[in-house]
Amino acid sequence: MTQFRYDARIIEEYPGLVGGVIVGNGMANGPSCDALRDIYLNEQAAVKAQIDDTPLSELPSLKAWRRAFSAFGVSPTKYRSAAEALLRRLTKKGDIPCINTLVDIGNLVSIRYALPVAIFDTRQITTPITVHYSDGSEHYAELASGETMHPDVGEVIFSDVTKMVVARRWCWRQSATSAASDTTTDAVITVEAHHDKGRADIENALADLLALLAEHAGGQYDSAILDGDKRGI
């Protein structure tokens, strides 16, 4: 059964899109262990040093995400991709707090490759999750408040078959219903790119995610790289 897919129009209009997708089952989440915390903190320090004074807008992966946001009518400085938001916090505030094992693994790989990583708890999701343009009728639970909202017509969203939105403005923000918590055991995990060397980065990011998940969360995993030739897993 398909768990995640791209709508044909998305593939057609974003021909450089490459997505890495993991379907995980039987994972153990909760506070990160000391070993994972150390890896995460060391990665944060390394990424800060690597970026140094380089404007985030000049990083190829983030520049490509800005173009993608602009293409569907969203200001990329008003609504930043998840990867840019994470790196902005890291470079301005100095660190990113630990949340839980799954989120920390996702954030670790996200800052390493400057790519958005999303972890969708599937307990309340009726799969498949589809990446498509919104028609405005879909419903979204705001992460901070739980308030029910509707996406703008034409924005790129992730939604399930019941029209429940699990991510708005492509990789801007997840929903309250899909966020990974300490009790998450099953999830769909994505990492996506639009830049010229995106496929190589996605391949490496997917391998890193799988290795970290196997070591620190246990469970069983299926994975795939999606593009114009393969739209779903």
C-alpha positions as CSV (number, residue, x, y, z in Angstrom):
1,M,0.0,0.0,0.0
2,T,1.3,3.4,-0.9
3,Q,2.2,5.6,2.1
4,F,3.5,8.7,0.4
5,R,3.4,10.2,-3.1
6,Y,3.8,13.2,-5.2
7,D,1.0,14.5,-7.4
8,A,1.8,14.4,-11.1
9,R,1.5,18.2,-11.4
10,I,4.1,18.7,-8.7
11,I,6.6,16.5,-10.5
12,E,5.8,18.2,-13.8
13,E,6.2,21.8,-12.4
14,Y,9.2,21.0,-10.2
15,P,11.3,18.7,-12.4
16,G,14.4,19.0,-10.2
17,L,12.6,17.7,-7.1
18,V,14.1,14.7,-5.4
19,G,12.5,13.2,-2.3
20,G,13.9,10.7,0.1
21,V,11.1,8.9,2.0
22,I,11.3,6.4,4.9
23,V,8.3,4.4,6.3
24,G,9.2,3.4,9.8
25,N,7.3,1.0,12.1
26,G,7.8,-0.3,15.6
27,M,10.1,2.6,16.7
28,A,10.9,3.6,20.2
29,N,10.8,7.3,20.8
30,G,11.4,9.3,23.9
31,P,14.2,11.6,25.3
32,S,17.5,11.3,23.3
33,C,20.2,9.2,24.9
34,D,23.5,10.7,25.9
35,A,25.3,9.3,22.8
36,L,22.7,10.8,20.4
37,R,22.7,14.1,22.3
38,D,26.5,14.3,21.9
39,I,26.3,13.6,18.2
40,Y,23.7,16.2,17.8
41,L,25.5,18.9,19.8
42,N,28.8,18.2,17.9
43,E,26.9,18.5,14.6
44,Q,25.5,21.8,15.6
45,A,29.0,23.1,16.4
46,A,30.4,21.8,13.1
47,V,27.6,23.3,11.1
48,K,27.9,26.7,12.8
49,A,31.6,26.7,12.0
50,Q,31.1,25.6,8.4
51,I,28.5,28.3,7.7
52,D,30.4,31.0,9.6
53,D,29.4,34.3,8.1
54,T,27.8,32.9,4.9
55,P,24.3,34.2,4.5
56,L,21.8,31.3,4.6
57,S,20.2,32.6,1.4
58,E,23.5,31.8,-0.4
59,L,23.5,28.1,0.5
60,P,22.5,26.3,-2.8
61,S,19.9,24.0,-1.1
62,L,18.2,26.9,0.7
63,K,18.3,29.1,-2.4
64,A,16.5,26.4,-4.4
65,W,13.9,26.1,-1.7
66,R,13.4,29.9,-1.8
67,R,12.7,29.6,-5.5
68,A,10.2,26.8,-4.9
69,F,8.3,28.8,-2.4
70,S,8.2,31.8,-4.7
71,A,7.0,29.6,-7.6
72,F,3.7,28.8,-5.7
73,G,3.2,32.4,-4.6
74,V,4.7,32.4,-1.1
75,S,7.3,34.9,0.2
76,P,10.4,32.8,1.1
77,T,11.4,35.4,3.7
78,K,8.0,35.6,5.4
79,Y,7.6,31.8,5.4
80,R,11.0,30.1,5.5
81,S,11.6,26.4,4.7
82,A,12.0,24.2,7.7
83,A,15.7,23.8,7.0
84,E,16.3,27.5,6.8
85,A,14.3,28.1,9.9
86,L,16.4,25.6,11.8
87,L,19.7,27.0,10.6
88,R,18.5,30.5,11.3
89,R,17.9,29.5,14.9
90,L,21.2,27.8,15.1
91,T,23.2,30.7,13.7
92,K,21.4,33.4,15.6
93,K,20.7,31.7,19.0
94,G,23.7,29.4,19.0
95,D,21.9,26.0,19.5
96,I,18.8,24.0,18.8
97,P,17.3,22.3,21.9
98,C,16.8,18.6,22.1
99,I,13.1,17.5,21.8
100,N,13.0,13.7,21.5
101,T,14.9,10.9,19.7
102,L,13.0,11.1,16.4
103,V,12.9,14.9,16.2
104,D,16.6,15.2,17.2
105,I,17.6,12.7,14.5
106,G,15.6,14.6,11.9
107,N,17.0,18.0,12.9
108,L,20.5,16.6,13.0
109,V,20.3,15.4,9.4
110,S,18.4,18.6,8.4
111,I,21.2,20.9,9.5
112,R,23.9,18.6,8.2
113,Y,22.6,18.9,4.6
114,A,20.6,22.1,4.8
115,L,17.5,20.2,3.7
116,P,14.1,20.0,5.3
117,V,13.4,16.7,7.2
118,A,9.8,16.0,8.3
119,I,8.6,13.2,10.7
120,F,4.9,12.5,10.4
121,D,3.3,10.4,13.2
122,T,0.9,8.3,11.2
123,R,-1.6,7.4,14.0
124,Q,-4.1,10.0,13.0
125,I,-3.2,9.9,9.3
126,T,-5.1,8.0,6.6
127,T,-2.4,7.2,4.1
128,P,-1.2,7.9,1.5
129,I,0.1,11.3,2.2
130,T,0.1,13.3,-1.1
131,V,2.1,16.4,-1.9
132,H,-0.1,18.6,-4.1
133,Y,-1.6,22.0,-4.7
134,S,-4.3,22.9,-2.2
135,D,-7.9,23.7,-3.4
136,G,-8.6,25.5,-0.1
137,S,-11.0,22.9,1.3
138,E,-8.4,20.9,3.3
139,H,-8.3,21.3,7.0
140,Y,-5.2,21.9,9.1
141,A,-4.6,21.8,12.9
142,E,-2.2,24.7,13.9
143,L,0.8,23.2,15.7
144,A,0.9,25.8,18.5
145,S,-2.8,26.2,19.2
146,G,-4.5,23.2,17.6
147,E,-6.9,25.7,15.9
148,T,-8.5,24.4,12.7
149,M,-7.5,26.4,9.7
150,H,-7.6,26.0,5.9
151,P,-4.6,26.3,3.6
152,D,-4.6,29.0,0.9
153,V,-5.7,27.9,-2.6
154,G,-2.6,27.0,-4.7
155,E,-0.1,26.5,-1.9
156,V,1.8,23.2,-1.9
157,I,0.6,21.0,1.0
158,F,0.9,17.5,2.3
159,S,-2.5,15.9,3.0
160,D,-4.0,12.5,3.6
161,V,-7.1,11.0,1.9
162,T,-9.5,12.7,4.4
163,K,-8.1,16.1,3.3
164,M,-6.3,16.5,6.7
165,V,-3.2,18.6,6.1
166,V,0.0,17.4,7.7
167,A,2.3,20.1,6.4
168,R,1.6,23.6,5.0
169,R,3.5,25.6,2.5
170,W,5.4,22.5,1.4
171,C,8.0,22.3,4.2
172,W,7.1,25.4,6.3
173,R,5.2,23.8,9.2
174,Q,3.7,20.5,10.3
175,S,0.3,20.1,11.8
176,A,-0.4,19.3,15.5
177,T,-1.9,16.0,14.5
178,S,1.2,14.8,12.7
179,A,4.0,16.0,15.1
180,A,6.2,13.2,16.5
181,S,5.8,12.8,20.3
182,D,7.4,10.5,22.9
183,T,4.8,7.9,22.1
184,T,5.3,7.8,18.3
185,T,6.1,4.3,17.0
186,D,5.1,4.5,13.3
187,A,6.0,7.4,11.0
188,V,6.6,8.6,7.5
189,I,9.9,10.5,7.3
190,T,10.8,12.8,4.4
191,V,13.8,14.7,3.2
192,E,13.6,16.8,0.0
193,A,15.7,18.8,-2.3
194,H,15.4,21.0,-5.4
195,H,19.1,22.1,-6.0
196,D,21.4,20.8,-8.7
197,K,23.3,18.3,-6.5
198,G,20.1,17.4,-4.7
199,R,20.1,13.7,-5.6
200,A,23.5,13.0,-4.1
201,D,22.6,15.0,-0.9
202,I,19.3,13.1,-0.7
203,E,21.0,9.7,-1.0
204,N,23.5,10.6,1.7
205,A,20.8,12.2,4.0
206,L,18.6,9.1,3.6
207,A,21.5,6.8,4.5
208,D,22.3,8.9,7.6
209,L,18.7,8.9,8.7
210,L,18.4,5.1,8.3
211,A,21.6,4.5,10.2
212,L,20.7,6.9,13.1
213,L,17.1,5.5,13.3
214,A,18.3,1.9,13.4
215,E,20.8,2.7,16.1
216,H,18.7,4.9,18.4
217,A,15.0,4.1,17.6
218,G,15.0,0.5,16.6
219,G,12.1,-0.5,14.4
220,Q,11.8,-1.6,10.8
221,Y,12.1,0.6,7.7
222,D,11.3,0.8,4.0
223,S,12.8,3.6,2.0
224,A,12.9,5.0,-1.5
225,I,14.1,8.0,-3.5
226,L,11.2,9.6,-5.4
227,D,11.4,11.8,-8.5
228,G,9.8,11.9,-12.0
229,D,10.4,8.2,-12.5
230,K,9.1,7.0,-9.2
231,R,6.4,9.1,-7.5
232,G,5.4,7.1,-4.5
233,I,6.4,4.5,-1.9
